[in-house]
């Protein structure tokens, strides 16, 4: 089996919990990812193109632009063994952050 180019280059993506926060309304997109930088770049790119699948988020972006939002990493998981699957740990961490932030109905995209 050939090692992946990222493994060869010593690349280890950051994994954890992210939030995209709309300042005016306080609404947020809260999620987890095994590649935090990649997911935040993807969300920003989709919003800039006007093609984000969450219509309410896209509408707020269209109204307030990038200055109306904060893209942030809330928590990170320590790198695991290469063969380990972080899905369960990420789900638990996301649940903890939902409990901590306590978003009400309509507070999440």
Steps between C-alpha positions, in 0.01 A plus 500: 500500500640839399492769769284801422676818381386681814650233725819519299520875550424469871161670467257434783171689466352663808177331611238627738202733540438817299246781504394758245334778699278774355559808715170681442266210579721274712405205277771243446607207294657255743672187379788255521761406245808286456651792304409831666691729266349327199138517619523867598656584162227300326219679686652843428549410132141378464371819662714721277367315193141529625459123499490395865229234550365662818288775352456703821877512549547605138238774535668641811837490319351682201355766732798557730803367312813348650534773763175380656640157584764332710651168392654329801639175633344432839684181593752258356565131542855384546625309195410133520671193365484501119258207491274638778156639410427825689128508408374389839731738689399788274130427555547498878694825486231660284234391750701658784527828307126502427436456873746779582366749243136394545371627166126546510250433226595712201851573631666253263507494124 
